[in-house]
């Protein structure tokens, strides 16, 4: 196992009615920017619960944050905070709203010329406003990590940053808040969480049995509960609770300590969203099977472990077991309802070339945390998914 430092101070308020407790986690003199997305919280009752919980606080609302949060919208919120003298952000919504809130929190305190440099030039976050979260869509794990992904519409860029300065002070996880989600968003959340685990687990062995078993348990839970969520005509509390906690555990840092990461699937997938607006989770489901096939020799040991422990595949040749595991992964995404081929999204060779060119312009020679996937291999991965 590799050396690591692990720090996660986020308070999780999990379960029915936990929104009532948030006032005890917000300073009494806080002036709050309440951020949310397209307004679904108004229809499902979440908004009213949150407003009741923070009655008496000075609150300014900021809605309209996109499913792929943009720099342009976030900077409008920064302007509001500065004009109104606000000092706390309460994010109500899914991971996109929280990602935007994290960038807003950092951008308000940024001392340089352009806060976009936090993403484009990896400028460090020295300070940020405190954030609280009420989660309505389990997917990104943003409720218990310091990561954020932001798009810039003007240049069709989608980039990420991470900092412990934007870890939420608390996050409310009430499974009942997921009941009104469209099935598409439920599916996307399951896939997103699944591939978050894969990015930390299906890389290279470093003798990390604790992390491996945790990761495999999350994957098995998402497979079992994910299919139930899609097949259930009505939301089931236990099912939604298990999915919600699995998504949080998938990216709160615990399974990623002391092990090698990848994130190539995300790096490539972000470009598909930037150029074509394809749902983030769907881009991951498109890319991952092709990536695993391209890397099956380099990652043989981990793929065999994955095949055995997650899919129960223990018979056949090494290549047969690996191919079956990859096929079952792709089949799982499709069984949930995702379209996992580029051709199903009207994406062809021109986009693949645009992505490769963009990476070259950034000075990239490879993708992945281990830099073990060349741009030529990346191109072949995408071509295999046409």
TORFIMI-349528 format. One record per residue (C-alpha): x, y, z. Coordinates in Angstrom, 3 decimals. Layout:
! residues N
X; Y; Z .
...
***
This chain:
! residues 386
0.000; 0.000; 0.000 .
1.231; 3.497; -0.820 .
1.662; 6.275; 1.764 .
-1.315; 8.553; 2.245 .
-2.872; 11.339; 4.294 .
-6.606; 11.071; 4.851 .
-8.728; 13.993; 6.002 .
-12.505; 14.224; 5.738 .
-14.261; 16.441; 8.281 .
-17.679; 16.540; 6.561 .
-20.609; 15.968; 8.923 .
-23.183; 13.699; 7.280 .
-26.810; 14.066; 8.378 .
-28.352; 10.912; 6.921 .
-32.003; 9.912; 6.880 .
-35.593; 11.117; 6.960 .
-36.191; 14.568; 8.375 .
-32.519; 15.422; 8.863 .
-32.991; 18.792; 7.165 .
-34.463; 20.001; 10.461 .
-30.991; 19.826; 12.016 .
-29.097; 22.097; 9.624 .
-29.561; 25.306; 11.605 .
-27.386; 23.851; 14.358 .
-24.547; 23.569; 11.817 .
-24.755; 27.126; 10.437 .
-23.434; 30.113; 12.430 .
-26.264; 32.295; 13.725 .
-24.781; 35.407; 12.094 .
-24.441; 33.739; 8.684 .
-25.697; 35.587; 5.613 .
-26.586; 32.800; 3.226 .
-26.602; 32.411; -0.538 .
-29.048; 29.566; -1.200 .
-28.091; 27.919; -4.500 .
-30.229; 25.529; -6.515 .
-30.856; 24.352; -10.058 .
-33.877; 24.409; -12.310 .
-36.524; 24.658; -9.630 .
-37.490; 21.014; -9.065 .
-36.980; 21.591; -5.334 .
-40.021; 23.851; -5.465 .
-42.246; 21.025; -6.692 .
-41.000; 18.177; -4.489 .
-41.184; 19.973; -1.151 .
-37.429; 20.169; -0.504 .
-37.371; 23.956; -0.852 .
-40.054; 24.434; 1.788 .
-38.291; 22.100; 4.213 .
-34.997; 23.931; 3.785 .
-36.561; 27.379; 4.141 .
-38.340; 26.262; 7.307 .
-35.066; 24.883; 8.700 .
-33.213; 28.176; 8.182 .
-36.040; 30.516; 9.176 .
-34.641; 33.668; 10.709 .
-31.439; 33.720; 8.668 .
-30.625; 36.413; 6.138 .
-30.972; 34.551; 2.815 .
-30.516; 35.501; -0.831 .
-31.565; 32.882; -3.382 .
-29.665; 32.031; -6.545 .
-31.277; 29.514; -8.895 .
-30.700; 28.374; -12.445 .
-27.488; 26.413; -11.973 .
-27.160; 24.040; -14.904 .
-26.836; 20.247; -14.950 .
-23.298; 20.880; -16.193 .
-22.569; 23.975; -14.100 .
-20.952; 26.793; -16.006 .
-18.317; 29.304; -15.106 .
-20.508; 32.062; -16.480 .
-23.412; 31.290; -14.144 .
-21.103; 30.756; -11.167 .
-19.527; 34.174; -11.671 .
-22.984; 35.765; -11.559 .
-23.384; 34.217; -8.111 .
-19.966; 35.543; -7.093 .
-21.170; 39.017; -8.022 .
-24.273; 38.607; -5.834 .
-22.215; 37.456; -2.840 .
-19.874; 40.423; -3.109 .
-22.684; 42.943; -3.609 .
-24.779; 41.607; -0.707 .
-21.951; 40.819; 1.702 .
-22.878; 37.148; 2.068 .
-20.631; 34.740; 3.946 .
-22.146; 31.244; 3.713 .
-23.386; 29.084; 0.824 .
-26.177; 26.544; 1.227 .
-26.376; 24.246; -1.784 .
-29.719; 22.525; -2.371 .
-29.751; 20.051; -5.239 .
-27.551; 17.466; -6.894 .
-23.817; 17.299; -7.406 .
-23.911; 19.923; -10.138 .
-25.345; 22.559; -7.820 .
-22.796; 21.635; -5.178 .
-19.920; 21.663; -7.687 .
-20.951; 25.153; -8.744 .
-21.235; 26.210; -5.109 .
-17.697; 25.002; -4.422 .
-16.325; 27.011; -7.307 .
-18.345; 30.042; -6.222 .
-16.977; 29.676; -2.684 .
-13.407; 29.597; -3.988 .
-13.880; 32.289; -6.654 .
-15.228; 34.809; -4.132 .
-11.959; 34.628; -2.204 .
-9.629; 34.306; -5.210 .
-6.959; 37.022; -5.287 .
-5.795; 36.589; -8.884 .
-7.161; 38.166; -12.050 .
-9.418; 35.360; -13.264 .
-10.907; 32.608; -11.063 .
-11.010; 30.326; -14.130 .
-7.281; 29.890; -13.466 .
-8.239; 27.689; -10.498 .
-9.335; 25.161; -13.128 .
-7.268; 26.013; -16.199 .
-3.954; 26.660; -14.447 .
-4.442; 24.646; -11.243 .
-4.053; 27.774; -9.118 .
-4.344; 26.792; -5.434 .
-7.431; 27.630; -3.406 .
-6.085; 29.603; -0.467 .
-9.450; 30.411; 1.092 .
-13.141; 29.806; 0.428 .
-16.545; 30.555; 1.906 .
-18.059; 27.806; 4.081 .
-20.579; 25.537; 2.367 .
-23.460; 23.386; 3.552 .
-25.344; 20.953; 1.313 .
-28.775; 19.384; 1.044 .
-28.443; 16.603; -1.517 .
-31.273; 15.628; -3.856 .
-29.394; 13.482; -6.394 .
-26.904; 10.792; -5.324 .
-24.174; 10.483; -7.934 .
-21.023; 12.524; -7.660 .
-19.983; 12.128; -4.033 .
-19.533; 15.911; -4.030 .
-21.382; 16.021; -0.705 .
-18.365; 14.494; 1.030 .
-15.357; 15.586; -1.023 .
-13.533; 18.727; -2.116 .
-13.875; 18.156; -5.857 .
-15.705; 20.224; -8.468 .
-16.142; 20.165; -12.244 .
-17.068; 23.348; -14.126 .
-17.712; 24.101; -17.802 .
-16.908; 27.319; -19.629 .
-19.440; 27.792; -22.398 .
-17.483; 30.411; -24.318 .
-14.630; 28.000; -25.082 .
-16.407; 24.624; -24.661 .
-14.051; 23.558; -21.862 .
-14.947; 21.314; -18.939 .
-12.311; 21.145; -16.192 .
-11.990; 20.015; -12.599 .
-10.344; 21.230; -9.417 .
-10.068; 19.912; -5.911 .
-9.280; 21.487; -2.559 .
-9.933; 20.688; 1.105 .
-10.978; 24.341; 1.443 .
-14.279; 23.562; -0.291 .
-15.212; 20.463; 1.677 .
-18.797; 21.003; 2.875 .
-19.213; 21.698; 6.572 .
-22.213; 19.369; 6.525 .
-24.347; 17.472; 4.031 .
-27.940; 16.328; 4.457 .
-28.660; 12.981; 2.770 .
-32.385; 12.278; 2.929 .
-33.294; 9.357; 0.619 .
-36.861; 10.637; 0.353 .
-35.547; 13.672; -1.524 .
-34.682; 11.344; -4.418 .
-38.247; 10.080; -4.908 .
-39.212; 12.733; -7.444 .
-36.117; 12.262; -9.619 .
-36.721; 11.355; -13.268 .
-35.573; 7.810; -13.994 .
-32.848; 9.156; -16.279 .
-31.234; 10.973; -13.361 .
-31.468; 7.916; -11.120 .
-29.738; 5.855; -13.815 .
-27.052; 8.486; -14.332 .
-26.361; 8.629; -10.616 .
-25.860; 4.870; -10.363 .
-23.493; 4.818; -13.338 .
-21.564; 7.848; -12.136 .
-20.982; 6.301; -8.716 .
-20.027; 2.939; -10.244 .
-17.361; 4.463; -12.458 .
-16.031; 6.612; -9.631 .
-15.222; 3.356; -7.883 .
-13.696; 1.865; -11.022 .
-11.371; 4.855; -11.452 .
-9.851; 4.117; -8.051 .
-10.093; 0.329; -8.035 .
-9.487; -1.073; -11.515 .
-5.948; 0.182; -12.027 .
-2.834; -1.498; -10.622 .
-2.428; -3.657; -7.495 .
-0.614; -2.213; -4.482 .
-1.621; -4.800; -1.857 .
-4.598; -2.835; -0.514 .
-7.135; -5.466; 0.610 .
-9.197; -3.086; 2.747 .
-9.710; -0.586; -0.071 .
-10.326; -3.414; -2.548 .
-13.029; -5.043; -0.426 .
-14.699; -1.706; 0.252 .
-14.659; -0.895; -3.463 .
-16.024; -4.299; -4.443 .
-18.779; -3.984; -1.844 .
-19.846; -0.643; -3.308 .
-19.851; -2.063; -6.842 .
-21.933; -5.078; -5.801 .
-24.371; -2.828; -3.960 .
-24.772; -0.565; -6.974 .
-25.393; -3.551; -9.245 .
-27.987; -5.068; -6.925 .
-29.720; -1.874; -5.858 .
-29.351; -0.189; -9.238 .
-31.383; -2.833; -11.027 .
-34.029; -2.668; -8.268 .
-34.246; 1.122; -8.627 .
-34.882; 0.837; -12.354 .
-37.392; -1.993; -12.016 .
-39.332; -0.560; -9.056 .
-42.506; 1.204; -10.147 .
-42.419; 3.321; -6.998 .
-39.369; 4.520; -5.037 .
-38.427; 2.346; -2.089 .
-36.793; 4.008; 0.915 .
-34.247; 1.269; 1.673 .
-33.298; 0.978; -1.985 .
-32.777; 4.718; -2.365 .
-30.926; 4.908; 0.959 .
-28.482; 2.200; -0.125 .
-27.845; 3.904; -3.465 .
-27.382; 7.279; -1.794 .
-24.816; 6.008; 0.693 .
-23.015; 3.975; -1.977 .
-22.631; 7.088; -4.139 .
-21.210; 9.021; -1.188 .
-18.783; 6.278; -0.239 .
-17.687; 5.912; -3.861 .
-15.910; 9.264; -3.810 .
-15.373; 10.489; -0.265 .
-11.704; 9.499; -0.366 .
-11.883; 6.329; 1.696 .
-11.452; 3.733; -1.061 .
-8.910; 5.895; -2.853 .
-6.282; 6.208; -0.146 .
-3.044; 4.314; -0.615 .
-3.988; 3.026; -4.078 .
-3.323; 4.051; -7.666 .
-5.994; 6.061; -9.472 .
-6.834; 6.458; -13.132 .
-9.462; 9.121; -14.080 .
-8.749; 8.712; -17.807 .
-12.402; 7.784; -18.364 .
-13.440; 11.083; -16.801 .
-10.834; 13.095; -18.689 .
-12.088; 11.743; -22.005 .
-15.750; 11.799; -21.027 .
-15.630; 15.481; -20.057 .
-14.796; 16.343; -23.656 .
-17.863; 14.517; -24.950 .
-19.991; 16.590; -22.609 .
-18.178; 19.804; -23.559 .
-18.631; 19.262; -27.304 .
-22.009; 17.533; -27.405 .
-23.747; 18.054; -24.063 .
-24.041; 14.300; -23.440 .
-24.908; 13.504; -19.815 .
-21.714; 13.114; -17.802 .
-22.520; 9.601; -16.569 .
-23.417; 8.451; -20.079 .
-20.054; 9.632; -21.414 .
-18.367; 7.493; -18.769 .
-20.461; 4.471; -19.721 .
-19.436; 5.021; -23.342 .
-15.714; 5.313; -22.654 .
-15.012; 2.765; -19.908 .
-15.653; -0.528; -21.769 .
-13.412; 0.568; -24.629 .
-10.734; 1.721; -22.213 .
-10.755; -1.578; -20.330 .
-10.418; -3.548; -23.563 .
-7.515; -1.391; -24.700 .
-5.805; -1.737; -21.311 .
-6.605; -5.405; -20.652 .
-2.964; -6.476; -20.853 .
-1.616; -3.716; -18.628 .
-4.399; -4.186; -16.090 .
-4.778; -7.925; -16.330 .
-4.364; -8.672; -12.630 .
-7.000; -6.169; -11.546 .
-9.418; -7.164; -14.294 .
-9.199; -10.804; -13.236 .
-9.870; -9.826; -9.623 .
-12.814; -7.693; -10.744 .
-14.163; -10.539; -12.867 .
-13.983; -12.983; -9.963 .
-15.084; -10.882; -7.003 .
-17.708; -8.653; -8.613 .
-19.110; -10.797; -11.433 .
-18.299; -14.289; -10.109 .
-16.390; -15.223; -13.283 .
-13.843; -17.918; -12.435 .
-13.895; -20.251; -15.439 .
-12.394; -19.958; -18.899 .
-9.087; -18.603; -20.136 .
-7.670; -15.343; -18.831 .
-8.764; -13.484; -21.955 .
-12.228; -15.028; -21.818 .
-12.748; -14.052; -18.185 .
-11.580; -10.504; -18.820 .
-13.749; -10.078; -21.897 .
-16.785; -11.472; -20.094 .
-16.291; -9.063; -17.186 .
-16.025; -6.099; -19.544 .
-19.086; -7.230; -21.487 .
-21.090; -7.676; -18.274 .
-20.103; -4.152; -17.208 .
-21.321; -2.719; -20.504 .
-24.485; -4.843; -20.309 .
-25.170; -3.535; -16.808 .
-25.105; 0.074; -18.030 .
-27.370; -0.812; -20.938 .
-29.732; -2.762; -18.688 .
-30.064; 0.349; -16.569 .
-31.010; 2.229; -19.719 .
-27.840; 3.982; -20.889 .
-26.846; 4.178; -24.543 .
-23.176; 3.261; -24.507 .
-22.092; 3.745; -28.135 .
-21.026; 7.042; -29.675 .
-23.089; 6.311; -32.758 .
-26.205; 6.284; -30.565 .
-25.455; 9.944; -29.771 .
-24.625; 10.979; -33.350 .
-20.948; 11.376; -32.474 .
-18.384; 10.323; -35.059 .
-14.753; 10.567; -36.103 .
-14.646; 14.381; -36.362 .
-15.302; 14.700; -32.619 .
-12.637; 12.110; -31.809 .
-10.130; 14.160; -33.788 .
-11.233; 17.364; -32.036 .
-10.653; 15.753; -28.650 .
-7.207; 14.503; -29.631 .
-6.277; 17.913; -31.025 .
-7.480; 19.650; -27.874 .
-5.347; 17.380; -25.690 .
-2.328; 18.022; -27.912 .
-2.906; 21.774; -27.655 .
-2.863; 21.439; -23.873 .
0.526; 19.773; -24.135 .
-0.799; 16.391; -23.071 .
0.980; 13.281; -24.293 .
-1.151; 10.778; -22.397 .
-4.212; 10.546; -20.153 .
-4.786; 8.914; -16.792 .
-3.185; 9.501; -13.420 .
-0.457; 7.003; -14.337 .
-0.017; 8.599; -17.788 .
-0.229; 5.112; -19.254 .
-2.778; 5.738; -22.023 .
-1.260; 7.508; -25.021 .
-3.292; 9.898; -27.131 .
-3.163; 7.346; -29.937 .
-4.638; 4.745; -27.587 .
-7.244; 7.274; -26.463 .
-8.224; 7.777; -30.089 .
-8.513; 4.012; -30.601 .
-10.628; 3.678; -27.447 .
-13.162; 6.160; -28.775 .
-13.122; 4.645; -32.272 .
-13.966; 1.270; -30.721 .
-17.134; 2.839; -29.273 .
-18.550; 4.125; -32.555 .
***
